[in-house]
Amino acid sequence: MKAIEVTGKIDQEGNLVLDEPIQGTTYPHQVRVIVLVPEEAEAEEIDPDDTPIEEIKASLRRALHQAKTGQTRPISELWDRIDAE
């Protein structure tokens, strides 16, 4: 058995709705599901590493567009800016 970590929500009817489809596996087959529900104190905390998928996709699209249109900087400039901070 292999583990696949995904995110999702429980809807009003109690159904599990995944944020994204699971890729790379054949369907249908039986699975085991472990649901981790944050406790109220945890639900209020925002994890800075938990960037929404749509935000990540938008950032990657911008970066790809910048690379395709030549809006890039030499690595040496990036290192200079890092050292300055």
N, CA, C and O of each residue as an XYZ file, in Angstrom:
340
protein
N       0.855     -1.176      0.000
C       0.000      0.000      0.000
C       0.894      1.230      0.000
O       1.879      1.283      0.737
N       0.556      2.227     -0.829
C       1.329      3.461     -0.843
C       0.448      4.594     -0.316
O      -0.779      4.536     -0.395
N       1.098      5.615      0.217
C       0.381      6.766      0.768
C       0.465      7.927     -0.214
O       1.510      8.176     -0.814
N      -0.647      8.629     -0.368
C      -0.710      9.832     -1.183
C      -1.330     10.908     -0.303
O      -2.439     10.739      0.204
N      -0.621     12.002     -0.123
C      -1.164     13.085      0.696
C      -1.835     14.105     -0.198
O      -1.223     14.616     -1.136
N      -3.082     14.401      0.088
C      -3.851     15.397     -0.649
C      -4.606     16.262      0.350
O      -4.722     15.909      1.523
N      -5.114     17.385     -0.113
C      -5.930     18.235      0.737
C      -7.343     18.268      0.176
O      -7.570     17.970     -0.996
N      -8.265     18.627      1.014
C      -9.650     18.706      0.588
C     -10.509     19.281      1.696
O     -10.007     19.779      2.704
N     -11.796     19.205      1.491
C     -12.750     19.733      2.465
C     -13.873     18.717      2.660
O     -14.133     17.876      1.798
N     -14.511     18.813      3.780
C     -15.711     18.027      4.037
C     -16.892     18.944      3.738
O     -17.006     20.020      4.326
N     -17.772     18.527      2.825
C     -18.904     19.391      2.465
C     -20.052     19.240      3.466
O     -19.944     18.496      4.440
N     -21.138     19.949      3.216
C     -22.291     19.977      4.133
C     -22.894     18.596      4.367
O     -23.455     18.332      5.431
N     -22.778     17.708      3.367
C     -23.351     16.366      3.488
C     -22.359     15.374      4.091
O     -22.678     14.195      4.238
N     -21.162     15.839      4.441
C     -20.159     14.956      5.026
C     -19.304     14.242      3.997
O     -18.570     13.319      4.348
N     -19.378     14.642      2.742
C     -18.564     14.033      1.698
C     -17.188     14.684      1.643
O     -17.052     15.892      1.839
N     -16.186     13.883      1.379
C     -14.830     14.391      1.212
C     -14.664     14.868     -0.222
O     -14.881     14.101     -1.160
N     -14.278     16.141     -0.402
C     -14.084     16.729     -1.724
C     -12.616     17.148     -1.810
O     -12.172     18.033     -1.079
N     -11.871     16.506     -2.710
C     -10.444     16.807     -2.850
C     -10.238     18.111     -3.607
O     -11.016     18.453     -4.498
N      -9.171     18.842     -3.243
C      -8.852     20.094     -3.930
C      -8.416     19.841     -5.366
O      -8.717     20.642     -6.251
N      -7.721     18.756     -5.609
C      -7.228     18.391     -6.945
C      -7.426     16.891     -7.133
O      -7.366     16.141     -6.159
N      -7.661     16.440     -8.357
C      -7.760     15.000     -8.590
C      -6.416     14.316     -8.319
O      -5.361     14.927     -8.491
N      -6.456     13.081     -7.905
C      -5.238     12.308     -7.686
C      -4.780     11.777     -9.032
O      -5.530     11.101     -9.735
N      -3.533     12.091     -9.384
C      -2.976     11.695    -10.677
C      -2.112     10.444    -10.513
O      -1.626     10.152     -9.420
N      -1.932      9.725    -11.589
C      -0.977      8.623    -11.609
C      -1.475      7.337    -10.984
O      -0.663      6.504    -10.582
N      -2.749      7.149    -10.891
C      -3.282      5.906    -10.350
C      -4.497      5.494    -11.168
O      -5.138      6.335    -11.797
N      -4.811      4.225    -11.161
C      -5.956      3.738    -11.934
C      -7.183      3.637    -11.043
O      -7.072      3.409     -9.838
N      -8.329      3.804    -11.635
C      -9.577      3.791    -10.886
C     -10.487      2.741    -11.456
O     -10.228      2.310    -12.580
N     -11.496      2.298    -10.816
C     -11.753      2.501     -9.389
C     -11.074      1.412     -8.557
O     -10.804      0.317     -9.050
N     -10.811      1.720     -7.324
C     -10.376      0.712     -6.365
C     -10.621      1.226     -4.950
O     -10.760      2.428     -4.722
N     -10.669      0.313     -4.032
C     -10.930      0.622     -2.628
C      -9.711      1.324     -2.031
O      -8.576      0.955     -2.335
N      -9.930      2.326     -1.191
C      -8.845      3.029     -0.513
C      -9.167      3.149      0.967
O     -10.313      2.993      1.389
N      -8.136      3.427      1.739
C      -8.324      3.749      3.157
C      -8.091      5.238      3.306
O      -7.176      5.787      2.691
N      -8.896      5.891      4.104
C      -8.805      7.338      4.264
C      -8.618      7.666      5.743
O      -9.355      7.172      6.597
N      -7.640      8.493      6.031
C      -7.449      9.035      7.379
C      -7.681     10.531      7.261
O      -6.993     11.203      6.492
N      -8.627     11.057      8.001
C      -8.959     12.477      7.925
C      -8.386     13.164      9.161
O      -8.700     12.789     10.291
N      -7.548     14.167      8.937
C      -6.977     14.959     10.022
C      -7.714     16.291     10.071
O      -7.578     17.119      9.169
N      -8.478     16.487     11.107
C      -9.274     17.705     11.255
C      -8.602     18.584     12.300
O      -8.376     18.130     13.422
N      -8.275     19.838     11.961
C      -7.633     20.706     12.943
C      -8.584     21.019     14.097
O      -9.787     21.206     13.915
N      -7.997     21.068     15.284
C      -8.795     21.477     16.433
C      -9.008     22.974     16.332
O      -8.321     23.639     15.556
N      -9.934     23.517     17.089
C     -10.308     24.926     16.924
C      -9.114     25.860     17.026
O      -9.016     26.805     16.243
N      -8.209     25.629     17.961
C      -7.039     26.507     18.104
C      -6.155     26.412     16.870
O      -5.606     27.419     16.423
N      -6.009     25.205     16.312
C      -5.196     25.025     15.118
C      -5.862     25.639     13.901
O      -5.178     26.166     13.024
N      -7.179     25.581     13.834
C      -7.907     26.093     12.671
C      -7.716     27.597     12.536
O      -7.757     28.131     11.428
N      -7.508     28.280     13.652
C      -7.341     29.726     13.618
C      -5.933     30.120     13.186
O      -5.723     31.217     12.669
N      -4.955     29.212     13.402
C      -3.584     29.502     13.006
C      -3.459     29.352     11.496
O      -4.013     28.423     10.907
N      -2.735     30.263     10.882
C      -2.504     30.176      9.449
C      -1.068     29.730      9.240
O      -0.137     30.358      9.744
N      -0.892     28.660      8.507
C       0.431     28.134      8.222
C       1.019     28.905      7.039
O       0.475     28.833      5.937
N       2.115     29.641      7.239
C       2.679     30.425      6.139
C       3.190     29.549      4.989
O       3.364     30.035      3.872
N       3.428     28.268      5.256
C       3.890     27.360      4.202
C       2.733     26.741      3.438
O       2.958     25.964      2.510
N       1.518     27.061      3.799
C       0.335     26.470      3.190
C      -0.231     27.410      2.124
O      -1.379     27.846      2.219
N       0.571     27.716      1.123
C       0.151     28.616      0.059
C      -0.908     27.932     -0.793
O      -0.710     26.794     -1.216
N      -2.029     28.599     -1.054
C      -3.080     27.989     -1.881
C      -2.554     27.610     -3.267
O      -1.730     28.319     -3.845
N      -3.033     26.507     -3.778
C      -2.578     25.976     -5.063
C      -2.760     26.994     -6.184
O      -1.871     27.149     -7.021
N      -3.891     27.689     -6.215
C      -4.127     28.674     -7.281
C      -3.100     29.793     -7.240
O      -2.685     30.292     -8.286
N      -2.685     30.194     -6.042
C      -1.672     31.246     -5.912
C      -0.320     30.757     -6.441
O       0.403     31.512     -7.090
N       0.013     29.514     -6.166
C       1.262     28.933     -6.666
C       1.232     28.859     -8.188
O       2.204     29.219     -8.851
N       0.108     28.388     -8.744
C      -0.026     28.294    -10.200
C       0.114     29.669    -10.855
O       0.779     29.800    -11.883
N      -0.508     30.694    -10.266
C      -0.427     32.046    -10.821
C       1.012     32.547    -10.789
O       1.465     33.179    -11.743
N       1.731     32.275     -9.715
C       3.127     32.694     -9.600
C       3.986     31.999    -10.650
O       4.850     32.627    -11.262
N       3.752     30.707    -10.860
C       4.512     29.978    -11.878
C       4.211     30.500    -13.277
O       5.111     30.586    -14.112
N       2.940     30.854    -13.542
C       2.585     31.413    -14.849
C       3.314     32.731    -15.088
O       3.834     32.970    -16.178
N       3.351     33.603    -14.045
C       4.054     34.884    -14.168
C       5.540     34.652    -14.437
O       6.128     35.302    -15.301
N       6.141     33.727    -13.696
C       7.570     33.454    -13.859
C       7.868     32.923    -15.256
O       8.857     33.321    -15.871
N       7.027     32.035    -15.760
C       7.221     31.499    -17.106
C       7.088     32.598    -18.150
O       7.875     32.663    -19.095
N       6.094     33.459    -17.978
C       5.914     34.578    -18.906
C       7.139     35.494    -18.890
O       7.614     35.925    -19.941
N       7.645     35.788    -17.688
C       8.827     36.645    -17.575
C      10.030     36.008    -18.256
O      10.800     36.696    -18.927
N      10.197     34.713    -18.089
C      11.327     34.012    -18.722
C      11.184     34.037    -20.241
O      12.162     34.266    -20.952
N       9.969     33.802    -20.742
C       9.749     33.782    -22.193
C       9.946     35.155    -22.826
O      10.385     35.244    -23.972
N       9.626     36.230    -22.097
C       9.727     37.575    -22.647
C      11.056     38.258    -22.304
O      11.234     39.447    -22.571
N      11.985     37.500    -21.711
C      13.312     38.048    -21.426
C      13.381     38.959    -20.222
O      14.361     39.685    -20.054
N      12.373     38.938    -19.388
C      12.371     39.782    -18.188
C      13.090     39.058    -17.051
O      12.490     38.740    -16.024
N      14.383     38.802    -17.249
C      15.175     38.072    -16.269
C      16.363     38.908    -15.838
O      16.674     39.929    -16.450
N      17.028     38.465    -14.774
C      18.224     39.145    -14.270
C      19.351     38.130    -14.169
O      19.101     36.945    -13.944
N      20.568     38.576    -14.332
C      21.700     37.653    -14.156
C      21.761     37.166    -12.708
O      21.402     37.887    -11.778
N      22.218     35.940    -12.544
C      22.339     35.351    -11.205
C      23.194     36.229    -10.299
O      22.909     36.346     -9.107
N      24.236     36.848    -10.846
C      25.133     37.684    -10.031
C      24.372     38.821     -9.359
O      24.679     39.186     -8.224
N      23.376     39.387    -10.056
C      22.561     40.450     -9.457
C      21.728     39.915     -8.311
O      21.566     40.581     -7.288
N      21.203     38.721     -8.479
C      20.375     38.143     -7.421
C      21.201     37.907     -6.162
O      20.737     38.177     -5.054
N      22.428     37.402     -6.330
C      23.271     37.170     -5.176
C      23.629     38.492     -4.500
O      23.674     38.554     -3.272
N      23.884     39.543     -5.267
C      24.186     40.855     -4.685
C      23.040     41.339     -3.821
O      23.254     41.890     -2.741
N      21.820     41.132     -4.300
C      20.647     41.568     -3.546
C      20.462     40.749     -2.286
O      20.046     41.285     -1.259
N      20.766     39.443     -2.345
C      20.648     38.601     -1.158
C      21.644     39.008     -0.116
O      21.306     39.077      1.065
N      22.898     39.288     -0.526
C      23.937     39.705      0.415
C      23.601     41.037      1.074
O      23.988     41.270      2.220
N      22.899     41.901      0.384
C      22.558     43.218      0.923
C      21.539     43.125      2.048
O      21.493     43.990      2.922
N      20.739     42.098      2.028
C      19.690     41.964      3.057
C      20.263     41.369      4.260
O      19.555     41.168      5.247
